[in-house]
């Protein structure tokens, strides 16, 4: 019996990086998993790979800002397995600008995806969770939710809001059996981060500079975030609610770089 053998979990942004690692970890622990992503090819490849290993997965193509598509995906999962027990709000978009140079569309995109999208997903699964008196929502936030890096506006605005939503929903529904928590990853070695290094003239040097300011001397791994999701989704964390688990190797508590 796996740690999640009685769980039915929806993961948004499941096809790549942290989302993929979360999906792989959850199925290994026995969960039935609904993979939700807007990239058809990568989504299909992941679903096929997991099914080839005997795991119970559904793959649904859609955007987290599309409420009708979300409701249809959740409905199909309900028909296949019963109501979802867990939602992992992982999908998001990096939007970084200097505030006054930011196009209006960038603000709208960031808030629509990184904050409103998480709420749209949450409001889709909450009725079933409340009806069953049991459920867990896990929001993948960021260390940008409490640390500000100049030039990264408005991403931290959305992530601060996501922590606020985590706390508000967690307190609102705790008495009805639903827990809501967040995870704040720091520098994690995802394909998106690796692509970021390649945008520098000296990719190796850019990566080394970041590794040097991290207490463990390395970036985190997607599977390290994923196993924290497994814990919060499991029955091992029944009294953990309305809080945020930081996964950054201790970087956020360092006073200065020297």
VOBA-1610 file (N, C-alpha, C; in pm, whole numbers, padded with zeros to 5 digits, always signed):
BEGIN
Unk+00084-00120+00000Unk+00000+00000+00000Unk+00087+00125+00000Unk+00063+00213-00096Unk+00139+00336-00100Unk+00081+00441-00007Unk+00156+00546+00013Unk+00114+00653+00104Unk-00009+00727+00051Unk-00036+00716-00080Unk-00149+00787-00141Unk-00246+00691-00208Unk-00252+00568-00161Unk-00331+00466-00230Unk-00480+00495-00229Unk-00525+00580-00139Unk-00668+00615-00134Unk-00696+00754-00188Unk-00601+00811-00262Unk-00615+00949-00309Unk-00640+00956-00460Unk-00718+01056-00497Unk-00747+01088-00637Unk-00708+01234-00657Unk-00600+01254-00730Unk-00530+01383-00728Unk-00529+01448-00866Unk-00565+01575-00869Unk-00552+01655-00991Unk-00428+01742-00980Unk-00345+01739-01085Unk-00223+01819-01089Unk-00229+01906-01212Unk-00224+02037-01194Unk-00222+02128-01308Unk-00077+02158-01347Unk-00057+02190-01474Unk+00079+02211-01522Unk+00163+02085-01504Unk+00100+01971-01536Unk+00160+01842-01500Unk+00266+01792-01597Unk+00277+01851-01714Unk+00357+01789-01820Unk+00508+01811-01808Unk+00549+01912-01734Unk+00692+01946-01731Unk+00738+01975-01588Unk+00869+01970-01568Unk+00932+02024-01449Unk+00876+01972-01319Unk+00844+02064-01229Unk+00794+02028-01096Unk+00662+01952-01108Unk+00574+01994-01198Unk+00446+01925-01214Unk+00464+01780-01254Unk+00554+01754-01345Unk+00580+01616-01387Unk+00637+01534-01271Unk+00729+01593-01197Unk+00786+01522-01082Unk+00679+01490-00978Unk+00586+01584-00957Unk+00477+01560-00863Unk+00391+01444-00912Unk+00358+01444-01041Unk+00276+01336-01096Unk+00346+01201-01079Unk+00473+01195-01109Unk+00547+01069-01097Unk+00552+01021-00952Unk+00573+01114-00861Unk+00579+01077-00719Unk+00443+01029-00669Unk+00337+01095-00709Unk+00203+01059-00661Unk+00160+00922-00711Unk+00186+00892-00838Unk+00144+00760-00887Unk+00230+00650-00824Unk+00357+00677-00800Unk+00441+00577-00732Unk+00385+00544-00594Unk+00323+00644-00530Unk+00267+00621-00397Unk+00122+00572-00402Unk+00075+00536-00522Unk-00052+00468-00533Unk-00172+00553-00567Unk-00154+00682-00593Unk-00267+00768-00625Unk-00315+00748-00768Unk-00445+00770-00790Unk-00497+00790-00924Unk-00481+00939-00955Unk-00428+00972-01072Unk-00388+01110-01098Unk-00450+01162-01227Unk-00511+01278-01215Unk-00562+01353-01330Unk-00455+01454-01369Unk-00396+01435-01486Unk-00295+01525-01539Unk-00364+01633-01621Unk-00338+01759-01588Unk-00404+01869-01659Unk-00297+01965-01708Unk-00296+01989-01839Unk-00194+02076-01898Unk-00245+02126-02032Unk-00187+02233-02082Unk-00229+02286-02211Unk-00135+02248-02324Unk-00030+02171-02296Unk+00065+02127-02398Unk+00037+01982-02432Unk-00028+01961-02545Unk-00082+01830-02580Unk+00027+01724-02593Unk+00133+01753-02664Unk+00235+01651-02690Unk+00302+01603-02562Unk+00346+01697-02480Unk+00414+01660-02356Unk+00319+01589-02261Unk+00193+01634-02258Unk+00093+01572-02172Unk+00070+01427-02214Unk+00055+01405-02343Unk+00032+01270-02393Unk+00151+01179-02366Unk+00271+01230-02384Unk+00389+01150-02359Unk+00399+01108-02213Unk+00370+01200-02122Unk+00375+01166-01980Unk+00268+01063-01946Unk+00146+01085-01994Unk+00038+00992-01964Unk+00071+00851-02014Unk+00125+00842-02136Unk+00161+00712-02192Unk+00270+00646-02108Unk+00369+00724-02067Unk+00479+00668-01987Unk+00429+00615-01853Unk+00340+00688-01789Unk+00288+00644-01660Unk+00198+00521-01676Unk+00116+00519-01780Unk+00030+00403-01804Unk+00113+00279-01837Unk+00222+00298-01909Unk+00309+00184-01943Unk+00364+00117-01819Unk+00372+00192-01708Unk+00420+00137-01582Unk+00304+00093-01492Unk+00185+00088-01550Unk+00070+00035-01477Unk-00002+00134-01388Unk+00025+00264-01403Unk-00036+00362-01316Unk-00172+00408-01370Unk-00260+00447-01281Unk-00396+00489-01314Unk-00398+00640-01334Unk-00401+00683-01459Unk-00398+00826-01489Unk-00501+00861-01595Unk-00551+00983-01586Unk-00628+01047-01691Unk-00551+01170-01735Unk-00556+01199-01864Unk-00490+01319-01917Unk-00595+01408-01980Unk-00600+01533-01936Unk-00697+01629-01986Unk-00624+01754-02036Unk-00652+01790-02159Unk-00591+01908-02220Unk-00676+02029-02189Unk-00614+02133-02132Unk-00690+02253-02103Unk-00607+02357-02032Unk-00665+02474-02020Unk-00602+02589-01956Unk-00669+02613-01821Unk-00592+02651-01721Unk-00650+02670-01587Unk-00739+02794-01579Unk-00734+02878-01680Unk-00823+02995-01680Unk-00957+02965-01747Unk-00973+02844-01799Unk-01095+02805-01870Unk-01181+02722-01775Unk-01279+02788-01713Unk-01358+02720-01610Unk-01439+02604-01667Unk-01493+02620-01787Unk-01572+02512-01846Unk-01486+02389-01872Unk-01365+02409-01923Unk-01275+02296-01948Unk-01237+02228-01818Unk-01213+02306-01713Unk-01180+02249-01583Unk-01295+02165-01528Unk-01415+02219-01536Unk-01531+02147-01485Unk-01553+02016-01561Unk-01529+02019-01691Unk-01545+01898-01771Unk-01440+01794-01732Unk-01317+01838-01711Unk-01210+01745-01672Unk-01238+01683-01536Unk-01279+01765-01441Unk-01310+01715-01307Unk-01428+01619-01312Unk-01526+01648-01396Unk-01642+01561-01411Unk-01602+01424-01465Unk-01511+01422-01563Unk-01468+01293-01618Unk-01389+01214-01515Unk-01309+01282-01434Unk-01237+01213-01327Unk-01335+01155-01225Unk-01438+01231-01193Unk-01539+01185-01097Unk-01609+01059-01149Unk-01639+01059-01279Unk-01704+00942-01339Unk-01614+00819-01335Unk-01484+00841-01352Unk-01389+00729-01356Unk-01356+00674-01218Unk-01340+00761-01119Unk-01286+00721-00990Unk-01372+00758-00870Unk-01461+00854-00887Unk-01524+00918-00774Unk-01465+01057-00755Unk-01514+01134-00658Unk-01468+01272-00640Unk-01318+01281-00611Unk-01257+01386-00662Unk-01116+01411-00633Unk-01097+01440-00485Unk-00989+01390-00431Unk-00956+01417-00291Unk-00855+01529-00276Unk-00779+01556-00384Unk-00663+01645-00373Unk-00647+01727-00500Unk-00613+01853-00485Unk-00578+01939-00597Unk-00439+01997-00573Unk-00354+01987-00674Unk-00223+02052-00670Unk-00223+02163-00774Unk-00230+02287-00728Unk-00227+02403-00817Unk-00082+02437-00851Unk-00032+02371-00955Unk+00108+02389-00994Unk+00126+02480-01115Unk+00028+02483-01204Unk+00043+02560-01328Unk+00064+02708-01298Unk+00151+02768-01375Unk+00177+02911-01356Unk+00263+02964-01469Unk+00289+03094-01463Unk+00369+03158-01566Unk+00461+03259-01499Unk+00585+03264-01546Unk+00681+03364-01497Unk+00663+03493-01576Unk+00634+03600-01506Unk+00619+03731-01569Unk+00705+03829-01491Unk+00814+03876-01551Unk+00911+03961-01482Unk+00932+04091-01559Unk+00910+04204-01490Unk+00930+04335-01552Unk+00973+04435-01445Unk+01031+04546-01488Unk+01039+04664-01403Unk+00898+04724-01401Unk+00847+04764-01285Unk+00706+04800-01276Unk+00656+04899-01381Unk+00722+05012-01396Unk+00670+05115-01485Unk+00694+05086-01632Unk+00777+04985-01660Unk+00799+04944-01799Unk+00713+04824-01837Unk+00631+04777-01745Unk+00549+04658-01767Unk+00429+04688-01856Unk+00408+04612-01962Unk+00286+04628-02043Unk+00163+04589-01961Unk+00051+04651-01988Unk-00073+04617-01918Unk-00106+04469-01933Unk-00079+04415-02051Unk-00112+04274-02077Unk-00032+04180-01987Unk+00089+04220-01949Unk+00170+04135-01862Unk+00110+04125-01722Unk+00063+04237-01670Unk-00006+04236-01540Unk-00129+04144-01545Unk-00208+04161-01649Unk-00330+04083-01662Unk-00300+03934-01674Unk-00199+03899-01753Unk-00163+03758-01770Unk-00116+03697-01639Unk-00029+03767-01568Unk+00028+03715-01445Unk-00080+03690-01340Unk-00164+03787-01317Unk-00269+03772-01215Unk-00375+03672-01259Unk-00405+03669-01387Unk-00507+03577-01436Unk-00462+03431-01422Unk-00336+03404-01450Unk-00287+03266-01443Unk-00242+03229-01302Unk-00153+03309-01244Unk-00087+03268-01120Unk-00175+03280-00996Unk-00275+03364-01001Unk-00364+03379-00886Unk-00507+03337-00920Unk-00566+03402-01019Unk-00705+03368-01052Unk-00718+03225-01100Unk-00618+03176-01175Unk-00623+03039-01223Unk-00626+02939-01109Unk-00547+02964-01005Unk-00547+02875-00889Unk-00682+02879-00819Unk-00744+02995-00813Unk-00877+03005-00751Unk-00981+02934-00837Unk-00974+02949-00969Unk-01069+02881-01057Unk-01061+02730-01039Unk-00940+02677-01030Unk-00925+02533-01005Unk-00981+02496-00868Unk-00952+02576-00769Unk-00996+02545-00633Unk-01147+02545-00622Unk-01211+02645-00680Unk-01357+02655-00669Unk-01424+02541-00746Unk-01352+02480-00841Unk-01408+02369-00917Unk-01411+02240-00835Unk-01310+02218-00751Unk-01302+02093-00675Unk-01360+02105-00534Unk-01370+02225-00482Unk-01414+02243-00343Unk-01553+02185-00313Unk-01652+02199-00400Unk-01784+02145-00365Unk-01781+01995-00333Unk-01709+01916-00412Unk-01700+01773-00383Unk-01627+01748-00253Unk-01519+01822-00229Unk-01443+01803-00105Unk-01529+01835+00016Unk-01604+01943+00009Unk-01689+01982+00121Unk-01803+01882+00141Unk-01856+01830+00033Unk-01963+01731+00044Unk-01914+01603+00112Unk-01786+01570+00087Unk-01728+01449+00146Unk-01665+01473+00282Unk-01653+01599+00321Unk-01590+01631+00449Unk-01443+01597+00453Unk-01377+01602+00336Unk-01235+01565+00330Unk-01174+01621+00203Unk-01055+01674+00212Unk-00988+01723+00092Unk-00862+01798+00126Unk-00774+01810+00027Unk-00649+01882+00044Unk-00618+01959-00084Unk-00594+02087-00071Unk-00548+02171-00182Unk-00407+02215-00151Unk-00319+02197-00247Unk-00178+02233-00230Unk-00141+02331-00340Unk-00109+02454-00303Unk-00074+02558-00398Unk+00078+02570-00410Unk+00129+02559-00531Unk+00272+02576-00552Unk+00298+02725-00570Unk+00351+02785-00466Unk+00380+02928-00466Unk+00526+02949-00511Unk+00603+03021-00435Unk+00741+03052-00470Unk+00801+03131-00355Unk+00933+03132-00345Unk+00996+03221-00248Unk+00974+03367-00285Unk+00929+03393-00408Unk+00888+03529-00445Unk+00764+03573-00366Unk+00700+03479-00297Unk+00583+03514-00217Unk+00619+03589-00091Unk+00747+03590-00054Unk+00788+03664+00066Unk+00925+03730+00051Unk+00990+03716-00063Unk+01118+03782-00090Unk+01107+03855-00223Unk+01154+03976-00228Unk+01141+04057-00349Unk+01276+04069-00419Unk+01275+04038-00548Unk+01392+04058-00635Unk+01356+04169-00733Unk+01431+04279-00737Unk+01399+04386-00832Unk+01392+04335-00975Unk+01301+04392-01051Unk+01286+04354-01191Unk+01196+04234-01214Unk+01136+04181-01109Unk+01051+04060-01121Unk+00902+04089-01107Unk+00864+04215-01110Unk+00724+04255-01100Unk+00647+04207-01223Unk+00522+04161-01212Unk+00436+04154-01094Unk+00427+04013-01033Unk+00520+03925-01071Unk+00516+03786-01023Unk+00502+03775-00871Unk+00581+03850-00793Unk+00564+03838-00648Unk+00429+03888-00598Unk+00366+03979-00671Unk+00233+04024-00632Unk+00135+03907-00637Unk+00140+03833-00746Unk+00052+03717-00761Unk+00082+03610-00657Unk+00211+03587-00631Unk+00247+03481-00536Unk+00217+03521-00391Unk+00231+03649-00358Unk+00184+03694-00227Unk+00033+03669-00214Unk-00039+03700-00323Unk-00183+03676-00322Unk-00217+03529-00306Unk-00137+03442-00366Unk-00162+03298-00355Unk-00145+03249-00212Unk-00048+03305-00141Unk-00033+03270+00001Unk-00154+03321+00080Unk-00201+03440+00048Unk-00320+03492+00115Unk-00441+03404+00089Unk-00456+03358-00034Unk-00567+03270-00065Unk-00554+03137+00009Unk-00433+03085+00018Unk-00408+02961+00092Unk-00455+02975+00236Unk-00417+03082+00300Unk-00453+03103+00440Unk-00604+03123+00456Unk-00661+03203+00368Unk-00804+03233+00379Unk-00889+03109+00359Unk-00861+03032+00254Unk-00939+02911+00230Unk-00913+02805+00337Unk-00789+02796+00383Unk-00756+02699+00486Unk-00833+02723+00614Unk-00844+02848+00653Unk-00919+02882+00775Unk-01069+02868+00750Unk-01114+02909+00632Unk-01257+02906+00601Unk-01314+02764+00608Unk-01238+02666+00559Unk-01296+02533+00542Unk-01234+02426+00630Unk-01149+02464+00723Unk-01087+02364+00811Unk-01191+02285+00889Unk-01294+02352+00935Unk-01398+02285+01013Unk-01482+02189+00932Unk-01466+02193+00798Unk-01541+02103+00711Unk-01451+01997+00648Unk-01332+01982+00705Unk-01246+01872+00665Unk-01152+01899+00550Unk-01143+02023+00504Unk-01056+02056+00390Unk-00935+02134+00438Unk-00818+02086+00403Unk-00693+02155+00434Unk-00641+02225+00310Unk-00585+02344+00327Unk-00526+02419+00215Unk-00388+02466+00258Unk-00287+02425+00186Unk-00149+02461+00217Unk-00076+02505+00091Unk+00040+02564+00111Unk+00123+02607-00001Unk+00264+02552+00016Unk+00333+02544-00096Unk+00476+02510-00098Unk+00545+02622-00175Unk+00656+02671-00120Unk+00731+02780-00184Unk+00868+02729-00226Unk+00884+02685-00350Unk+01016+02644-00397Unk+01105+02764-00423Unk+01234+02744-00401Unk+01333+02843-00440Unk+01389+02806-00577Unk+01522+02808-00589Unk+01586+02770-00715Unk+01581+02618-00731Unk+01503+02571-00829Unk+01487+02429-00857Unk+01534+02402-01000Unk+01603+02293-01019Unk+01662+02261-01150Unk+01556+02204-01244Unk+01473+02291-01296Unk+01370+02253-01392Unk+01417+02287-01534Unk+01351+02234-01636Unk+01388+02273-01773Unk+01379+02424-01796Unk+01281+02489-01733Unk+01267+02634-01749Unk+01387+02708-01690Unk+01435+02662-01576Unk+01551+02726-01513Unk+01676+02700-01597Unk+01690+02578-01647Unk+01805+02548-01732Unk+01804+02634-01858Unk+01686+02658-01914Unk+01676+02747-02030Unk+01715+02889-01994Unk+01683+02930-01869Unk+01721+03062-01822Unk+01872+03078-01822Unk+01945+02977-01775Unk+02091+02988-01776Unk+02142+03008-01919Unk+02081+02941-02014Unk+02130+02948-02152Unk+02108+03085-02214Unk+02028+03170-02151Unk+02008+03305-02203Unk+02125+03397-02170Unk+02216+03352-02083Unk+02331+03433-02044Unk+02449+03406-02138Unk+02536+03505-02149Unk+02657+03488-02230Unk+02745+03376-02175Unk+02747+03364-02042Unk+02823+03259-01975Unk+02727+03174-01890Unk+02658+03076-01951Unk+02558+02998-01876Unk+02617+02925-01756Unk+02735+02870-01770Unk+02797+02797-01659Unk+02827+02891-01543Unk+02878+03008-01576Unk+02908+03106-01472Unk+02783+03157-01403Unk+02675+03180-01481Unk+02549+03228-01423Unk+02494+03126-01324Unk+02496+03001-01363Unk+02447+02896-01273Unk+02534+02885-01149Unk+02664+02896-01167Unk+02756+02884-01054Unk+02736+02997-00953Unk+02704+03116-01002Unk+02680+03228-00910Unk+02557+03203-00823Unk+02455+03144-00880Unk+02336+03113-00801Unk+02367+03001-00702Unk+02433+02898-00747Unk+02467+02787-00657Unk+02550+02835-00539Unk+02633+02935-00563Unk+02721+02985-00457Unk+02645+03054-00345Unk+02526+03106-00371Unk+02451+03176-00266Unk+02352+03082-00196Unk+02344+02959-00241Unk+02254+02862-00178Unk+02330+02783-00072Unk+02283+02775+00050Unk+02356+02707+00157Unk+02403+02566+00122Unk+02324+02482+00050Unk+02375+02348+00016Unk+02474+02349-00101Unk+02491+02465-00166Unk+02582+02473-00279Unk+02529+02412-00407Unk+02399+02392-00415Unk+02337+02334-00535Unk+02191+02378-00544Unk+02134+02360-00665Unk+01993+02384-00683Unk+01913+02267-00627Unk+01786+02293-00596Unk+01698+02185-00557Unk+01659+02102-00677Unk+01607+01984-00651Unk+01562+01893-00756Unk+01409+01888-00757Unk+01347+01877-00873Unk+01200+01871-00878Unk+01141+01763-00788Unk+01208+01649-00779Unk+01155+01542-00696Unk+01156+01577-00547Unk+01241+01671-00507Unk+01242+01714-00367Unk+01118+01797-00334Unk+01071+01873-00430Unk+00943+01943-00415Unk+00829+01841-00417Unk+00840+01746-00508Unk+00733+01647-00525Unk+00707+01567-00399Unk+00811+01527-00329Unk+00791+01445-00210Unk+00728+01526-00097Unk+00746+01657-00099Unk+00676+01741-00002Unk+00527+01747-00033Unk+00493+01745-00161Unk+00353+01738-00200Unk+00292+01606-00155Unk+00366+01497-00173Unk+00318+01366-00127Unk+00284+01372+00022Unk+00372+01430+00100Unk+00348+01440+00244Unk+00221+01519+00275Unk+00207+01638+00215Unk+00091+01722+00243Unk-00039+01660+00191Unk-00030+01581+00085Unk-00149+01517+00030Unk-00188+01392+00107Unk-00097+01338+00184Unk-00120+01211+00251Unk-00198+01229+00381Unk-00229+01116+00445Unk-00295+01119+00574Unk-00196+01141+00688Unk-00071+01170+00654Unk+00033+01195+00754Unk+00033+01340+00803Unk-00046+01425+00737Unk-00042+01568+00768Unk-00181+01624+00800Unk-00259+01557+00886Unk-00398+01599+00907Unk-00414+01731+00979Unk-00312+01777+01053Unk-00325+01900+01130Unk-00238+02013+01073Unk-00188+01992+00953Unk-00112+02096+00883Unk-00208+02168+00789Unk-00231+02295+00814Unk-00332+02369+00740Unk-00299+02517+00738Unk-00331+02581+00624Unk-00319+02727+00608Unk-00176+02774+00631Unk-00080+02695+00588Unk+00059+02731+00607Unk+00137+02712+00478Unk+00264+02752+00480Unk+00349+02743+00361Unk+00481+02674+00398Unk+00514+02571+00324Unk+00639+02498+00342Unk+00741+02551+00241Unk+00852+02603+00289Unk+00955+02660+00201Unk+01059+02554+00167Unk+01090+02542+00039Unk+01187+02443-00009Unk+01292+02519-00090Unk+01390+02572-00020Unk+01491+02653-00090Unk+01632+02630-00036Unk+01652+02521+00038Unk+01785+02492+00091Unk+01831+02588+00199Unk+01741+02672+00250Unk+01776+02768+00353Unk+01812+02906+00303Unk+01802+02927+00172Unk+01842+03055+00114Unk+01763+03173+00173Unk+01635+03156+00197Unk+01551+03269+00238Unk+01580+03317+00380Unk+01654+03241+00458Unk+01687+03286+00593Unk+01829+03341+00605Unk+01902+03343+00495Unk+02037+03398+00494Unk+02031+03549+00497Unk+02102+03611+00590Unk+02097+03756+00607Unk+02165+03829+00493Unk+02282+03782+00451Unk+02353+03843+00339Unk+02439+03738+00273Unk+02502+03774+00161Unk+02576+03676+00081Unk+02719+03654+00127Unk+02773+03746+00206Unk+02914+03734+00242Unk+02935+03626+00348
//
